[in-house]
Amino acid sequence: SFYLNGFDKKDLESLQLLSNCVSIAVQMASKHRSFHRTPLRRINEIPPEFSADFSEKKCRHLIFRAIQAVGFERARIFKYDGDKKIFTCMGSFERGLEDSLRGKSSGIEENPYAKDMVETYLNNKRARIYDPTDPLSFGEDPSAVAFGKPKDLPWAAAPLIVDGELYGQITADNESSPKPITEESLEYLNLITVQISRS
């Protein structure tokens, strides 16, 4: 195989992730022609930023921009370690800062929400809402303080599944506004995680 203009395999894999996000924009347009078009416009603004450097950090930034574009304020990417039974934050975006939570972890032994994701991802591959105030939920998130979240803040979570195995999860929320998490924004988050899992 060969690579053009000095791009190596990692660069091309990153470019594939970029094309996947373009695919997300196309799916948004085709699924919801009446949608506010703002997410589509904002996603379309992303590609020029990636004309030269396709680093891992820029890939994470691209993912965060896509998640913001579909209506969330904050986002985190977690990788799951099946041996240690923990989710470790690989990247985060909140209050204009990236990766401030990188390296923080949450174990399934002490966190029922993390445990639920591990136990249900095969039967429920879609994004879902976890709401600590719901009487049917698991109550306060034990990891809320560590991750800078109000204890009563609902959040969306979507599993990242690669080759049938749980690779990790993406979580997103709206901390600074009372904006609810809608079924529409959940669907878009689902599209993003599916595309990332394929890349």
N, C-alpha and C positions, 0 to 999 in steps of 0.2 A: 504494500500500500504506500501512498505518498500523500504529502500535505502541501497545501498551496501557501505561498507568500509567508513562510516562516511559522505558520500555525501548527502547533503540535496536537496530539490526541486530546489533551486536557482542554485546549482552547476550543477544539471542535465540539467536545462534549458540552462545554459551556454555551457555545453557540446553539447547540441543540436545545438547551434549556430555554434560551431566548426565543427560539422558534416555537417552542411549546407554549410560551406565554402569548405569543401572537395568535396561536391556535385557540387559546382561551378567549381572546378578544373576539375572534370570529364566531366561536360558539355562543358567546354572549349576544352578539348581534343577531344571530340566526334564531336563538331560543326566545329572546325577548326584544322584539323590534320596538316595543313601546317603552323599553327601559330608558332611564334618564340620559343615556349616552355619555354621561360624564365619565364613568369607569372606562368606557371604550376610548374616549379621547385621552384620558390620563395614561392608559396603557400604551397608546400609540406614541406618547411622548418619551417612553422609556428607551427604545432602541438606540438613538444617537449617543447615549451615554456609554454604550458598549462597543464603540467603533474601533477601539484599540486594545484595551486591557480586559481580558476575560478571566480575571482572578476568581478564586473561590469567594472572596469577600464581595466582589461585585455580583456574583451569582446570588448570594444571600440577599444583597441589596435589591436585586431585581425581584426576587420572591416577595420581599417586604413591600416593595412598591406596588406589586400586583395585588397583594392582600389589602393594602390601603385603598387601592383604586376601586375595590368592590365593596368598600364601606366600613372597614375596621380601622381603629386608631392605633392599636398595638398588635404585635405579632411575635411569636417565638417558635423556633424550630428545635425539636428534641430528637435525639437518637436513643433508641432503646437497647439496653444491654441485657440480654436474656439470662446470662449467667449471674450477674449481680442483681438483676431484677430492678433496675433503675432507669429512669429517663434523665438524660443529661442535656442541658440546653447547649445547642451548637451555635445559636445566633439569636439575637433579639432586636426588636426595634420599638422604641417607646420614647415619647417626649423629645423626639429629634435625635436621640442617641442610639447608636447601633452597638450590639454585642455587650452591653453593660451587665447582662445576666449570664454571659457565656461561662460554662463550666459548672453552674449551679445544677443540682440534681434533685430528683424526687423519686422515692422508692415506693414500690407497690405494697410493701408491708405496712407502711405508715400512712399511705395516701389512698383512700378508697376510690378516688377518681382515676388515678393512675392505674389502679388494679382493674377497674371497670373497663378501661380502654384495652388492657392486655387480654382480659377475659372475653370481650365481646367483638373484637375487631373482625374476626372471621365471619360472624353472622351479621355484623353491621359495619360495612365498609364506608359508610357515609359520614359526613360531618354531623355533629350533634351538639346540643346546648347542654352545658352543665350549669345548674342554677342552685347555689347553696341555700337560697331562701325557699325553694320548693320543698314542701313537706315530704315529698316522695324521693328527695335527693339524699345525699350522704351528709348533709350539713356543711359546716364551715370547711373550707379547703385548708388542710394542715400546712400546705406549702404557700399559702397566700402571703404571709409576711415576708418570707424569703424571696419571693418573686415580686414584691412591691405592689400587691393587689389588695384592695379593700376586701374584707372577709365575706361581704355579701354580694360581690360583683359576679354576675353571670359571665360565662365565656363560651366560645365555640371551640370545638376540638375535632380534628379530623385525622384519622390514622394514615400513616405513610406505609404502604404495603408494597414490598418488592419480592417478586417470585413467590407470592403466597405467604411470606413471612412479615411480621411486624418490624419495619425498619425504625419507626419512630412516630412522631405526631407533630402536627402544627396546631398551635392554639392562637386565638385572637380574641380581642375584647375591645370595649369602648369605655375607657376609664373616666375621661374628663367630661363626658356628656351623657345625658340620660337616653341617648339613642338606643332603641332596642335592637337586638339581633333578629333579623327577619329570616323567613324561609328562603327568600331570594338571595340574601347574602350568604346563607349557608350553602345554597346550591353553587354559588360562584366559588366559595372556599373549597367545595368538593371538587369542582373542575380543576382548580389549581393543584390540589394534592394528587389527583389522578395523573395530571400531566407531569408533575415532578417525579412521581413514582415510575413513570415510563421512561424518563430521561436517563 
